[in-house]
Amino acid sequence: MREFVQELETRCGGLICFAFTDFQTGTTQRYRADHLCQTASIIKLPILVHAALAVREGQKRWDEKLRLTDGEKVGGSGVLTQLTSGLEISLRDLCVLMTVVSDNTATNMVIAHLGVEPVNARMRSLGLPLTTLYRKSYSSDSDSFDVEASRVYGLGRTTAQEMLDLLTLLAEGKIGDAETSREILTMMEAQMYRDAIPRYLPEDWKYAGKTGAINAVRNDVALVTAPDGRRFALSLFCQQMPVSLWTPDNPGLLALAELTRWLLLERT
């Protein structure tokens, strides 16, 4: 396994970190799984988890409306920058946009509504001591509660192992309860960015994931289900790539897709 991953790293020029579980056999594979990684938009999954649990606990409601303002609009991925200021959007719809198209404006509206520290406290309560949200998307260093860490990691940090642990809780229906876990996974199943984990999988395999990308980073974490019901969790990170390429053929995306094919289709 090590030789295969090192070959992928040579091809993409980046640092690969991953954790994998086959829920049927209990087989696991890990490679730099405890390395602290830049999350990019992967941190939106912890935000979604906290939002869903806050709704379950009665602190928030999925149908409560938040108002879009020009001041909240930021660049990068998403569609809300093109919509009219003053539009009222439900918390659930914002979480769908945050997850499915990784909308940065939707993300910032959700963070403003929930708070940064409550998201981090939630991750600690779920047994994830390292996963941390630092700030909103496209905000300045002064907006971060930990300026130095934000300069290193950007939006957030995590490890491949901690995201695998979070995926496992979802798979087992332990994020709140089975209904809450299913609500989260339903949003993840609609993921629009499918150039990494799902890239080489047969069409009848099901993918429920969250991706993340910045110039030197490509990440994808997901639950994958085979047609026969076998289920797998993959937490894949490609960091520190020397070349920025914003196309589906980014070397990091190709490396993660090849790693997925090896883990799911070729390993046995």
Legacy VTK file of the C-alpha trace (Angstrom):
# vtk DataFile Version 3.0
C-alpha trace
ASCII
DATASET POLYDATA
POINTS 268 float
0.000 0.000 0.000
2.741 2.457 0.932
4.454 2.070 -2.441
1.191 2.677 -4.300
0.404 5.852 -2.343
3.945 7.149 -2.721
3.639 6.656 -6.481
0.440 8.730 -6.426
2.240 11.435 -4.447
5.026 11.493 -7.016
2.494 11.941 -9.821
0.510 14.750 -8.171
3.383 16.394 -6.303
1.331 16.605 -3.127
1.053 14.998 0.275
-1.652 12.325 0.578
-3.344 11.574 3.885
-6.198 9.104 4.176
-8.241 6.813 6.391
-10.549 4.070 5.108
-12.972 1.564 6.630
-14.819 -1.392 5.131
-17.805 -1.734 7.470
-18.510 -5.333 6.438
-15.081 -6.804 7.170
-13.771 -4.235 9.630
-10.762 -3.736 7.370
-9.047 -0.369 7.764
-6.303 1.388 5.849
-4.493 4.487 7.115
-1.740 6.662 5.691
-0.702 9.853 7.490
-4.195 9.685 9.002
-3.211 11.864 11.973
-1.515 14.591 9.934
-3.135 17.999 10.439
-4.660 19.071 7.120
-6.149 22.211 5.660
-9.845 21.427 5.387
-10.856 23.899 2.691
-14.618 23.267 2.354
-14.497 19.923 4.177
-15.105 21.989 7.342
-18.630 22.576 6.047
-19.500 19.009 7.043
-18.855 19.723 10.752
-20.880 22.921 10.371
-23.736 20.896 8.861
-23.519 18.313 11.647
-23.761 21.014 14.296
-26.698 22.672 12.521
-28.600 19.371 12.320
-27.972 18.593 15.987
-28.994 22.115 17.029
-32.282 21.549 15.188
-32.763 18.161 16.838
-32.168 19.710 20.271
-34.660 22.518 19.649
-32.080 25.311 19.621
-32.725 26.050 15.929
-35.386 25.224 13.339
-34.831 24.052 9.772
-37.587 26.394 8.567
-36.321 29.576 10.257
-35.488 32.237 7.674
-32.244 34.142 7.260
-32.015 37.248 5.102
-29.421 37.488 2.328
-27.526 40.790 2.310
-24.987 42.221 -0.089
-22.543 42.443 2.810
-22.700 38.675 3.336
-21.924 37.828 -0.290
-18.435 36.457 -0.916
-16.618 34.929 -3.849
-15.651 31.385 -4.697
-18.128 28.572 -5.164
-21.876 29.046 -4.930
-24.861 30.795 -6.456
-26.150 33.202 -3.788
-23.908 36.009 -5.030
-26.153 36.113 -8.112
-29.414 36.364 -6.169
-31.198 39.479 -4.956
-30.292 40.974 -1.619
-33.168 40.736 0.840
-34.107 37.200 -0.168
-35.168 35.115 2.829
-33.793 31.568 2.858
-34.473 28.793 5.355
-31.665 27.379 7.462
-32.165 23.998 5.804
-31.904 25.433 2.289
-28.736 27.302 3.257
-27.247 24.051 4.566
-28.184 22.319 1.314
-26.409 25.043 -0.681
-23.422 24.901 1.668
-23.154 21.154 1.146
-24.260 20.446 -2.418
-22.596 23.337 -4.272
-20.311 24.410 -1.400
-21.819 27.900 -1.473
-19.517 30.201 0.508
-22.149 32.878 1.060
-24.582 30.279 2.404
-21.797 28.977 4.626
-21.131 32.422 6.063
-24.828 32.960 6.752
-24.970 29.631 8.604
-21.818 30.431 10.588
-23.201 33.852 11.529
-26.375 32.152 12.734
-24.685 29.332 14.677
-21.367 30.863 15.756
-17.831 29.542 15.309
-17.185 28.321 18.845
-20.396 26.265 19.109
-19.320 24.311 16.013
-15.949 23.574 17.597
-17.511 22.679 20.942
-19.777 20.249 19.111
-16.820 18.548 17.464
-15.170 18.134 20.869
-18.367 16.584 22.220
-18.310 14.077 19.348
-14.759 13.051 20.163
-12.955 15.136 17.534
-10.374 17.193 19.468
-8.471 18.531 16.453
-11.187 19.459 13.944
-11.533 23.236 14.127
-13.384 25.985 12.274
-11.461 29.257 12.417
-13.536 31.808 10.545
-15.997 32.562 7.763
-15.049 32.121 4.116
-13.058 35.000 2.650
-12.912 36.816 5.986
-9.826 38.656 7.178
-7.343 37.361 9.726
-8.767 39.775 12.269
-12.087 37.908 12.085
-10.493 34.621 13.177
-10.527 33.583 16.829
-7.025 32.110 16.281
-5.194 34.329 13.819
-1.943 32.348 13.667
-3.679 29.005 13.125
-5.947 30.543 10.505
-2.908 31.783 8.597
-1.591 28.215 8.487
-4.814 26.286 7.871
-7.209 28.859 6.398
-10.873 28.124 7.010
-10.252 25.122 9.224
-8.145 22.108 10.108
-8.780 18.399 10.641
-7.211 14.982 10.136
-8.200 12.137 7.858
-8.866 9.989 10.926
-11.200 12.509 12.561
-13.261 12.875 9.396
-13.410 9.073 9.158
-14.659 9.011 12.756
-17.375 11.547 11.865
-18.400 9.519 8.807
-18.588 6.400 10.958
-20.938 8.115 13.404
-23.142 9.084 10.456
-23.083 5.560 9.039
-24.107 4.141 12.416
-26.917 6.680 12.893
-25.172 8.153 15.927
-25.192 11.809 14.981
-28.093 12.526 17.289
-30.221 9.629 16.057
-30.919 7.708 12.875
-33.275 10.389 11.528
-30.795 13.223 12.048
-27.961 11.198 10.527
-30.166 10.384 7.539
-31.017 14.098 7.066
-27.324 14.920 6.827
-26.572 12.048 4.463
-29.472 13.026 2.200
-27.806 16.394 1.648
-24.421 14.730 1.073
-25.922 12.369 -1.511
-26.794 15.384 -3.679
-23.155 16.533 -3.856
-22.468 18.182 -7.216
-18.656 17.895 -7.215
-17.821 14.316 -8.210
-14.312 14.442 -9.644
-12.513 12.598 -6.826
-14.048 9.668 -4.911
-16.914 8.919 -7.353
-14.866 9.550 -10.504
-14.075 5.951 -11.464
-16.821 4.158 -9.558
-19.522 2.282 -11.502
-22.750 4.236 -11.912
-24.709 1.953 -9.597
-22.471 2.747 -6.626
-23.893 5.392 -4.273
-21.837 8.324 -3.013
-22.631 10.699 -0.136
-19.786 13.127 0.295
-18.315 16.555 0.921
-15.414 17.970 -1.035
-12.952 20.769 -0.388
-10.511 22.622 -2.619
-8.140 25.548 -2.501
-5.160 26.149 -4.779
-2.813 23.552 -3.275
-5.449 21.253 -1.778
-8.014 18.687 -2.928
-10.058 16.755 -0.342
-13.049 14.393 -0.435
-14.748 12.535 2.430
-17.671 10.194 1.834
-19.746 7.152 2.580
-19.894 4.872 -0.463
-22.379 2.032 -0.907
-21.967 -0.822 -3.394
-24.989 -2.271 -5.251
-24.936 -5.320 -2.935
-25.223 -3.096 0.147
-21.578 -3.168 1.228
-20.671 0.171 2.785
-17.369 2.004 3.049
-16.079 5.235 4.562
-13.300 7.151 2.806
-11.533 10.228 4.134
-9.052 11.393 1.488
-6.819 14.475 1.530
-4.240 15.737 -0.954
-2.241 18.670 0.409
0.698 20.883 -0.541
0.439 20.476 -4.300
2.968 22.658 -6.145
0.673 23.612 -9.045
-2.734 25.302 -8.931
-5.094 23.886 -11.558
-8.838 24.506 -11.390
-10.030 21.832 -13.798
-11.479 18.323 -13.323
-8.039 16.955 -14.256
-6.295 18.529 -11.297
-3.525 16.049 -10.294
-4.845 15.895 -6.740
-8.331 14.944 -7.889
-6.878 12.262 -10.151
-4.751 10.907 -7.306
-7.731 10.668 -4.950
-9.800 9.008 -7.673
-7.048 6.448 -8.292
-6.750 5.824 -4.557
-10.508 5.243 -4.349
-10.413 2.788 -7.234
-7.613 0.862 -5.526
-9.358 0.814 -2.133
-12.781 -0.188 -3.419
-12.290 -2.051 -6.672
-8.752 -3.395 -6.880
-7.476 -3.926 -3.339
-9.126 -7.352 -2.974
LINES 1 269
268 0 1 2 3 4 5 6 7 8 9 10 11 12 13 14 15 16 17 18 19 20 21 22 23 24 25 26 27 28 29 30 31 32 33 34 35 36 37 38 39 40 41 42 43 44 45 46 47 48 49 50 51 52 53 54 55 56 57 58 59 60 61 62 63 64 65 66 67 68 69 70 71 72 73 74 75 76 77 78 79 80 81 82 83 84 85 86 87 88 89 90 91 92 93 94 95 96 97 98 99 100 101 102 103 104 105 106 107 108 109 110 111 112 113 114 115 116 117 118 119 120 121 122 123 124 125 126 127 128 129 130 131 132 133 134 135 136 137 138 139 140 141 142 143 144 145 146 147 148 149 150 151 152 153 154 155 156 157 158 159 160 161 162 163 164 165 166 167 168 169 170 171 172 173 174 175 176 177 178 179 180 181 182 183 184 185 186 187 188 189 190 191 192 193 194 195 196 197 198 199 200 201 202 203 204 205 206 207 208 209 210 211 212 213 214 215 216 217 218 219 220 221 222 223 224 225 226 227 228 229 230 231 232 233 234 235 236 237 238 239 240 241 242 243 244 245 246 247 248 249 250 251 252 253 254 255 256 257 258 259 260 261 262 263 264 265 266 267
